[in-house]
Amino acid sequence: MSELKLNNPLIEQRADPWIYKHTDGYYYFTASVPEYDRIELRRARTIAGLAEAEAKTIWVKHETGWMSANIWAPEIHYIDGKWYVYYAAAHTSETRDGLFDHRMFVIENEAANPLEGEWVEKGQVVTKWESFALDATTFEHRGTRYYVWAQKDPGIPGNSNLYISEMENPWTLKGDQVLISKPEYDWEKQGYLVNEGAAILKRNGRIFMTYSASATDHNYCMGLLTADESSDLLNPNSWSKSPKPVFTTSEANGQYGPGHNSFTVSEDGTQDILVYHARSYKEIEGDPLYDPNRHTRVQLIRWHEDGTPDFGVPRPDTKLVNAD
C-alpha cells in the first residue's frame, strides 16, 4: 500500500478524531462535534465507510453542573470486555485566567456493539489537583494499564502538561501521577504553553507517544516522546522528547494546524495510520476553538531506518471519485 485511497478530509467538522479497529472487524469513530454538546459514535467495516456511516448520539451533556458545557475529545476504548469512552467536560464555557474548567470523565457500556446497550456514567477521573484537565487516553503494557492526560499544575506556568499514572480500574487512578512532558521549546509555546492530546503507538521495541502543542490555530503541531518498551514508564527519565515537532502546518499543501491525533491500522492490518485534524485555511475569525472547520484526516505512517515513525507532511485536500 503506497498511499491511502481516501478522501481528504475524510470527515468534515470533526476535531480531535479517534478511530479504533476492534476485533469484530469494525472501525469505531468518535470526535469533538462543533457544538461541543454531545458524544457521537459511528462504525463501519472500512475507514472510508466511516465517512458515510450513521452517527449515533450515545451521550448528551447535562443541563447544569459538571458535564454541562464544552464536551471535548472523546475516545473509545475496549477494556476487559466492556466499552469505555473518555472525554473532557466543563460546567461553564467561561474562562478564568485564560483557562477553561474542564475535568475528565468516563462512561461505560457492556454491550458487544457500543452503538447499542446502555452507557453508564462512571464519574470523574480524579487526579491530585482539581484543575483544568483533559485529553485522556489509556493503554496497556506488560500487564499494567496506564492513563495519560493533560492538566494544569498550579505550580507550573502555562495551560497543560502531560502526566502518566497506573490505573486501579478504567475510571480510577492509583499510585504516583508523574509529569513526563511540559512545554519547553518555542514550537510548544506559540499562543499558549500547551502539551495535550497524547496518543500511543507501540512498535519496534519502543513506545511512541505523540502529543499536540501550542494554540489551536496554524501553530498547532505534533510532538513526540519515546520510551524503551522495557523501561519504567512511570519514570520521567524513561521518556525522551524530540526537539523538533514531527508533524506541522504545510503551507504548500494548504493544511494548517495538524494535531490531536490518534492511530489506527489498515483493513489488512499491515499498515499503521495516522488520524488527525487540520484546517484548509490559515486565517480564522474569532476564537479558533469555535471555528468548526477542523476536519478529520488520515494518512499512512512510514518508518525511518532507525525504527522511528515518519509522519511526513499533511497531504493536500483530495476528492476521489471512488474512494475505497
The 8 nearest C-alpha neighbors of each residue, nearest first, counted from 0:
[[1, 2, 3, 270, 299, 269, 265, 4],
 [2, 0, 3, 299, 4, 301, 270, 300],
 [3, 1, 0, 4, 299, 298, 5, 300],
 [2, 4, 5, 298, 299, 1, 0, 297],
 [5, 3, 322, 323, 2, 6, 319, 321],
 [4, 6, 322, 3, 47, 323, 7, 9],
 [5, 7, 318, 9, 317, 8, 319, 322],
 [8, 6, 316, 317, 9, 296, 5, 318],
 [7, 9, 296, 6, 10, 295, 294, 11],
 [8, 10, 7, 6, 296, 295, 50, 11],
 [11, 9, 295, 50, 8, 294, 13, 12],
 [10, 12, 294, 13, 295, 8, 9, 292],
 [13, 11, 294, 292, 293, 291, 14, 33],
 [12, 14, 294, 295, 32, 11, 30, 31],
 [13, 15, 31, 293, 16, 276, 30, 294],
 [16, 14, 259, 72, 30, 31, 276, 260],
 [17, 15, 30, 14, 275, 295, 29, 13],
 [16, 18, 29, 261, 28, 74, 30, 19],
 [19, 17, 28, 27, 263, 26, 16, 20],
 [20, 18, 27, 26, 263, 21, 17, 28],
 [21, 19, 26, 25, 27, 263, 24, 18],
 [20, 22, 23, 25, 24, 19, 26, 27],
 [21, 23, 24, 20, 25, 26, 77, 19],
 [24, 22, 21, 25, 20, 26, 112, 111],
 [25, 23, 22, 21, 44, 20, 26, 266],
 [26, 24, 44, 43, 23, 21, 20, 42],
 [25, 27, 20, 42, 43, 19, 44, 21],
 [28, 26, 42, 19, 18, 41, 20, 25],
 [27, 29, 18, 41, 17, 40, 42, 26],
 [28, 30, 40, 17, 39, 16, 73, 74],
 [31, 29, 16, 15, 13, 72, 14, 73],
 [30, 32, 72, 14, 71, 13, 15, 35],
 [31, 33, 35, 34, 13, 30, 14, 12],
 [34, 32, 291, 35, 31, 12, 13, 289],
 [33, 35, 36, 32, 37, 69, 31, 291],
 [36, 34, 70, 69, 32, 33, 37, 71],
 [35, 37, 34, 60, 70, 59, 69, 68],
 [38, 36, 59, 60, 58, 35, 70, 39],
 [37, 39, 58, 56, 57, 59, 40, 73],
 [38, 40, 56, 55, 57, 29, 54, 37],
 [41, 39, 29, 55, 54, 28, 56, 57],
 [40, 42, 54, 28, 27, 53, 52, 55],
 [41, 43, 27, 26, 49, 28, 25, 52],
 [44, 42, 48, 49, 26, 45, 25, 52],
 [43, 45, 25, 26, 24, 48, 46, 42],
 [46, 44, 48, 47, 43, 26, 266, 49],
 [45, 47, 48, 49, 26, 43, 44, 50],
 [48, 46, 45, 49, 323, 50, 5, 322],
 [47, 49, 45, 43, 46, 50, 51, 52],
 [50, 48, 52, 43, 47, 51, 46, 42],
 [49, 51, 48, 10, 52, 47, 9, 46],
 [52, 50, 49, 48, 53, 47, 10, 43],
 [53, 51, 49, 50, 41, 48, 54, 43],
 [52, 54, 41, 55, 51, 42, 49, 40],
 [53, 55, 41, 40, 39, 52, 56, 42],
 [56, 54, 40, 39, 57, 41, 53, 114],
 [55, 57, 39, 38, 58, 40, 54, 37],
 [56, 58, 39, 38, 55, 40, 59, 118],
 [59, 57, 38, 37, 56, 60, 39, 118],
 [60, 58, 37, 36, 38, 61, 57, 56],
 [59, 61, 67, 36, 37, 66, 62, 68],
 [62, 60, 67, 63, 66, 59, 64, 65],
 [61, 63, 67, 60, 64, 66, 68, 65],
 [64, 62, 67, 61, 65, 90, 66, 68],
 [65, 63, 90, 67, 66, 61, 62, 91],
 [64, 66, 90, 67, 89, 63, 88, 61],
 [65, 67, 88, 89, 61, 60, 90, 68],
 [66, 68, 61, 60, 90, 63, 65, 62],
 [69, 67, 89, 90, 91, 66, 70, 92],
 [70, 68, 35, 88, 89, 71, 92, 36],
 [69, 71, 88, 35, 36, 87, 68, 37],
 [72, 70, 87, 31, 69, 86, 73, 88],
 [71, 73, 31, 15, 86, 30, 134, 74],
 [74, 72, 86, 85, 30, 71, 84, 29],
 [73, 75, 85, 84, 17, 29, 72, 86],
 [76, 74, 84, 83, 85, 73, 82, 77],
 [77, 75, 83, 82, 78, 84, 74, 19],
 [76, 78, 82, 81, 83, 80, 79, 75],
 [79, 77, 81, 80, 76, 82, 83, 169],
 [80, 78, 81, 77, 82, 169, 168, 76],
 [79, 81, 78, 77, 82, 109, 111, 110],
 [82, 80, 109, 78, 77, 79, 108, 83],
 [81, 83, 77, 108, 107, 76, 78, 109],
 [84, 82, 107, 76, 106, 75, 77, 108],
 [83, 85, 75, 74, 106, 105, 73, 76],
 [86, 84, 105, 74, 73, 104, 135, 83],
 [87, 85, 73, 104, 72, 103, 71, 105],
 [86, 88, 103, 133, 71, 102, 70, 101],
 [89, 87, 70, 66, 101, 69, 102, 68],
 [90, 88, 101, 68, 66, 100, 91, 65],
 [89, 91, 65, 64, 67, 68, 66, 63],
 [92, 90, 93, 68, 89, 67, 100, 69],
 [91, 93, 68, 69, 94, 99, 90, 89],
 [94, 92, 91, 99, 95, 100, 98, 90],
 [93, 95, 99, 98, 97, 96, 92, 100],
 [96, 94, 97, 98, 99, 93, 100, 92],
 [95, 97, 98, 94, 99, 158, 93, 100],
 [96, 98, 95, 94, 99, 158, 93, 191],
 [99, 97, 94, 95, 96, 100, 158, 131],
 [98, 100, 94, 101, 131, 95, 93, 97],
 [101, 99, 131, 89, 98, 102, 130, 94],
 [102, 100, 89, 131, 88, 132, 99, 87],
 [101, 103, 132, 87, 88, 133, 131, 89],
 [104, 102, 87, 124, 123, 133, 86, 132],
 [103, 105, 123, 122, 86, 124, 85, 87],
 [106, 104, 85, 121, 84, 122, 120, 170],
 [105, 107, 120, 119, 84, 121, 83, 118],
 [108, 106, 83, 119, 118, 82, 120, 84],
 [107, 109, 118, 82, 110, 117, 81, 113],
 [108, 110, 81, 82, 111, 107, 116, 80],
 [111, 109, 116, 112, 108, 113, 115, 81],
 [110, 112, 113, 109, 81, 115, 116, 80],
 [111, 113, 110, 114, 115, 116, 109, 82],
 [114, 112, 115, 110, 111, 108, 116, 82],
 [113, 115, 112, 40, 55, 116, 57, 41],
 [116, 114, 113, 112, 110, 117, 111, 108],
 [115, 117, 110, 108, 113, 118, 114, 109],
 [118, 116, 108, 119, 115, 110, 109, 107],
 [117, 119, 108, 107, 106, 120, 116, 57],
 [120, 118, 107, 106, 117, 121, 108, 105],
 [119, 121, 106, 122, 105, 107, 118, 104],
 [122, 120, 106, 105, 119, 170, 107, 123],
 [123, 121, 120, 104, 105, 124, 106, 170],
 [122, 124, 104, 103, 125, 105, 121, 102],
 [123, 125, 103, 104, 170, 171, 126, 122],
 [124, 126, 123, 127, 171, 172, 103, 129],
 [127, 125, 128, 124, 129, 172, 176, 132],
 [126, 128, 125, 129, 176, 130, 175, 152],
 [129, 127, 126, 130, 152, 125, 153, 151],
 [128, 130, 127, 126, 131, 125, 102, 132],
 [129, 131, 128, 151, 132, 100, 150, 152],
 [130, 132, 101, 100, 151, 150, 102, 99],
 [133, 131, 150, 102, 101, 149, 130, 103],
 [132, 134, 87, 149, 103, 135, 102, 148],
 [135, 133, 196, 148, 149, 72, 195, 87],
 [136, 134, 148, 147, 133, 85, 137, 146],
 [135, 137, 147, 146, 148, 134, 198, 197],
 [138, 136, 146, 145, 147, 135, 144, 139],
 [139, 137, 145, 144, 140, 146, 136, 199],
 [140, 138, 144, 143, 145, 142, 141, 137],
 [139, 141, 143, 142, 144, 138, 145, 228],
 [142, 140, 143, 139, 144, 228, 229, 138],
 [141, 143, 140, 139, 144, 145, 138, 165],
 [142, 144, 140, 139, 141, 145, 165, 166],
 [145, 143, 139, 166, 138, 165, 140, 142],
 [144, 146, 165, 138, 137, 164, 166, 139],
 [145, 147, 137, 164, 163, 136, 165, 166],
 [148, 146, 163, 136, 162, 135, 137, 145],
 [147, 149, 135, 162, 134, 161, 133, 136],
 [150, 148, 161, 195, 160, 133, 159, 132],
 [151, 149, 132, 159, 160, 131, 152, 133],
 [150, 152, 159, 131, 158, 130, 153, 160],
 [151, 153, 154, 155, 150, 159, 130, 128],
 [154, 152, 155, 151, 156, 130, 128, 157],
 [153, 155, 152, 156, 151, 157, 128, 158],
 [154, 156, 152, 153, 157, 151, 158, 160],
 [157, 155, 154, 158, 153, 192, 152, 151],
 [158, 156, 192, 159, 155, 193, 191, 151],
 [157, 159, 193, 192, 151, 191, 98, 156],
 [160, 158, 151, 150, 193, 149, 194, 157],
 [159, 161, 181, 194, 149, 150, 180, 151],
 [160, 162, 149, 180, 148, 179, 178, 194],
 [163, 161, 178, 177, 148, 147, 179, 149],
 [162, 164, 147, 177, 146, 176, 178, 148],
 [165, 163, 176, 146, 145, 175, 177, 166],
 [164, 166, 145, 173, 144, 172, 146, 174],
 [167, 165, 172, 168, 173, 145, 144, 171],
 [166, 168, 171, 173, 172, 165, 169, 170],
 [167, 169, 171, 166, 170, 172, 144, 173],
 [170, 168, 171, 166, 167, 78, 83, 172],
 [169, 171, 168, 124, 105, 121, 172, 123],
 [172, 170, 168, 167, 166, 124, 169, 173],
 [173, 171, 166, 167, 165, 164, 170, 174],
 [174, 172, 166, 167, 165, 171, 175, 164],
 [175, 173, 165, 176, 164, 172, 166, 167],
 [174, 176, 177, 164, 173, 165, 233, 163],
 [177, 175, 164, 163, 162, 174, 178, 127],
 [176, 178, 162, 163, 175, 179, 233, 164],
 [177, 179, 162, 180, 161, 235, 163, 176],
 [180, 178, 235, 162, 161, 177, 238, 163],
 [181, 179, 161, 160, 178, 182, 162, 194],
 [180, 182, 160, 183, 194, 161, 179, 159],
 [183, 181, 187, 192, 193, 194, 184, 188],
 [182, 184, 181, 187, 185, 188, 186, 192],
 [185, 183, 187, 186, 182, 188, 242, 243],
 [184, 186, 188, 187, 189, 183, 182, 213],
 [185, 187, 184, 188, 189, 213, 212, 244],
 [188, 186, 212, 213, 182, 185, 184, 189],
 [187, 189, 192, 213, 185, 191, 186, 190],
 [190, 188, 213, 191, 186, 214, 187, 218],
 [191, 189, 214, 213, 188, 192, 218, 215],
 [190, 192, 213, 188, 214, 189, 193, 158],
 [193, 191, 188, 157, 158, 182, 213, 187],
 [192, 194, 212, 213, 159, 158, 191, 182],
 [193, 195, 212, 160, 159, 211, 182, 161],
 [196, 194, 149, 211, 210, 197, 193, 134],
 [195, 197, 259, 134, 210, 211, 198, 260],
 [196, 198, 210, 209, 195, 208, 136, 199],
 [199, 197, 209, 261, 208, 210, 196, 136],
 [198, 200, 208, 207, 201, 209, 197, 206],
 [199, 201, 207, 206, 202, 208, 198, 262],
 [202, 200, 206, 205, 207, 199, 203, 204],
 [203, 201, 205, 204, 200, 206, 207, 306],
 [204, 202, 205, 306, 201, 307, 206, 228],
 [205, 203, 228, 202, 227, 206, 201, 229],
 [206, 204, 227, 228, 203, 202, 226, 201],
 [205, 207, 201, 226, 225, 228, 200, 227],
 [206, 208, 225, 200, 199, 224, 201, 205],
 [209, 207, 199, 224, 198, 223, 225, 197],
 [208, 210, 223, 198, 197, 222, 224, 207],
 [209, 211, 197, 196, 222, 221, 195, 223],
 [212, 210, 221, 195, 220, 258, 196, 259],
 [211, 213, 187, 194, 193, 220, 219, 221],
 [214, 212, 189, 187, 193, 188, 219, 191],
 [215, 213, 190, 191, 219, 216, 218, 189],
 [214, 216, 219, 287, 256, 213, 218, 288],
 [215, 217, 218, 214, 256, 219, 287, 255],
 [218, 216, 256, 255, 219, 281, 248, 215],
 [219, 217, 216, 256, 214, 213, 220, 189],
 [220, 218, 256, 215, 213, 217, 214, 212],
 [221, 219, 247, 258, 211, 257, 212, 246],
 [220, 222, 211, 246, 210, 258, 244, 245],
 [221, 223, 244, 210, 245, 209, 211, 241],
 [222, 224, 209, 241, 208, 240, 210, 225],
 [223, 225, 240, 208, 239, 238, 207, 209],
 [226, 224, 207, 239, 238, 206, 208, 223],
 [227, 225, 238, 206, 237, 205, 228, 239],
 [226, 228, 205, 230, 229, 206, 204, 225],
 [227, 229, 205, 204, 230, 206, 226, 201],
 [228, 230, 227, 231, 204, 205, 226, 232],
 [231, 229, 227, 228, 232, 237, 226, 234],
 [232, 230, 233, 234, 237, 229, 228, 227],
 [231, 233, 234, 230, 237, 226, 235, 238],
 [234, 232, 231, 235, 177, 163, 164, 237],
 [233, 235, 236, 232, 231, 237, 177, 238],
 [236, 234, 179, 237, 238, 233, 178, 177],
 [237, 235, 234, 238, 239, 179, 233, 232],
 [236, 238, 235, 226, 234, 230, 232, 231],
 [237, 239, 226, 225, 236, 235, 224, 240],
 [240, 238, 225, 224, 226, 237, 241, 236],
 [241, 239, 224, 223, 242, 238, 225, 222],
 [240, 242, 243, 223, 224, 239, 222, 244],
 [243, 241, 240, 244, 184, 222, 223, 239],
 [242, 244, 241, 245, 222, 186, 184, 223],
 [245, 243, 222, 221, 246, 220, 247, 242],
 [244, 246, 222, 221, 243, 223, 310, 247],
 [247, 245, 221, 244, 220, 312, 310, 311],
 [248, 246, 220, 257, 249, 221, 256, 245],
 [247, 249, 255, 256, 254, 257, 250, 217],
 [250, 248, 254, 252, 251, 253, 255, 247],
 [249, 251, 253, 252, 254, 248, 255, 281],
 [252, 250, 249, 253, 254, 315, 248, 314],
 [253, 251, 315, 249, 250, 254, 314, 313],
 [252, 254, 250, 279, 251, 249, 315, 280],
 [255, 253, 279, 249, 252, 248, 278, 277],
 [256, 254, 248, 217, 278, 277, 257, 281],
 [255, 257, 217, 219, 277, 248, 216, 218],
 [258, 256, 277, 276, 220, 255, 247, 248],
 [257, 259, 260, 220, 275, 221, 211, 276],
 [260, 258, 196, 15, 211, 275, 276, 210],
 [259, 261, 275, 274, 258, 15, 16, 198],
 [260, 262, 274, 198, 17, 273, 275, 16],
 [263, 261, 273, 274, 272, 18, 260, 200],
 [262, 264, 272, 19, 18, 271, 20, 273],
 [265, 263, 271, 272, 268, 270, 266, 20],
 [264, 266, 268, 270, 267, 269, 271, 272],
 [265, 267, 268, 45, 264, 46, 269, 44],
 [268, 266, 265, 269, 270, 264, 0, 45],
 [267, 269, 265, 266, 264, 270, 271, 263],
 [268, 270, 267, 265, 271, 264, 266, 0],
 [271, 269, 265, 264, 268, 272, 299, 300],
 [272, 270, 264, 300, 263, 299, 265, 273],
 [273, 271, 299, 263, 264, 300, 298, 262],
 [272, 274, 262, 298, 297, 299, 300, 261],
 [273, 275, 297, 261, 260, 262, 296, 272],
 [276, 274, 260, 296, 258, 259, 295, 16],
 [275, 277, 295, 294, 257, 14, 293, 296],
 [278, 276, 257, 293, 256, 255, 294, 254],
 [277, 279, 293, 255, 280, 254, 292, 294],
 [278, 280, 254, 253, 255, 277, 281, 316],
 [281, 279, 278, 282, 255, 253, 254, 283],
 [280, 282, 255, 217, 283, 279, 278, 216],
 [281, 283, 280, 284, 217, 216, 287, 255],
 [284, 282, 285, 281, 287, 290, 286, 216],
 [283, 285, 286, 282, 287, 290, 289, 281],
 [286, 284, 287, 283, 289, 290, 288, 282],
 [285, 287, 288, 289, 284, 290, 283, 216],
 [288, 286, 290, 289, 216, 215, 285, 283],
 [289, 287, 286, 290, 215, 291, 216, 285],
 [290, 288, 287, 286, 291, 33, 285, 34],
 [289, 291, 287, 288, 292, 286, 283, 293],
 [292, 290, 33, 12, 293, 289, 288, 13],
 [293, 291, 12, 294, 290, 278, 11, 13],
 [292, 294, 278, 277, 14, 12, 276, 291],
 [293, 295, 11, 12, 276, 13, 277, 292],
 [296, 294, 276, 10, 13, 9, 8, 275],
 [295, 297, 8, 9, 275, 276, 7, 274],
 [298, 296, 274, 273, 275, 272, 9, 295],
 [299, 297, 273, 272, 3, 300, 274, 296],
 [300, 298, 272, 273, 271, 301, 2, 3],
 [301, 299, 310, 272, 271, 309, 273, 308],
 [300, 302, 309, 308, 299, 310, 303, 311],
 [303, 301, 308, 309, 307, 306, 304, 300],
 [302, 304, 305, 307, 306, 309, 308, 301],
 [303, 305, 306, 302, 307, 308, 309, 301],
 [306, 304, 303, 307, 302, 308, 203, 309],
 [307, 305, 304, 303, 203, 302, 308, 202],
 [306, 308, 303, 305, 302, 309, 304, 203],
 [309, 307, 302, 301, 303, 310, 300, 306],
 [310, 308, 301, 302, 311, 300, 303, 307],
 [309, 311, 300, 308, 246, 301, 312, 245],
 [312, 310, 309, 246, 313, 300, 301, 245],
 [311, 313, 314, 246, 310, 249, 247, 248],
 [314, 312, 254, 249, 315, 311, 252, 248],
 [313, 315, 312, 252, 316, 254, 298, 7],
 [316, 314, 252, 317, 253, 313, 254, 7],
 [315, 317, 7, 8, 314, 318, 6, 279],
 [318, 316, 7, 6, 315, 319, 8, 5],
 [319, 317, 6, 7, 320, 316, 5, 8],
 [318, 320, 321, 322, 6, 317, 5, 4],
 [319, 321, 322, 318, 6, 323, 317, 5],
 [322, 320, 319, 323, 5, 4, 318, 6],
 [323, 321, 5, 319, 4, 320, 6, 47],
 [322, 47, 4, 5, 321, 45, 48, 46]]
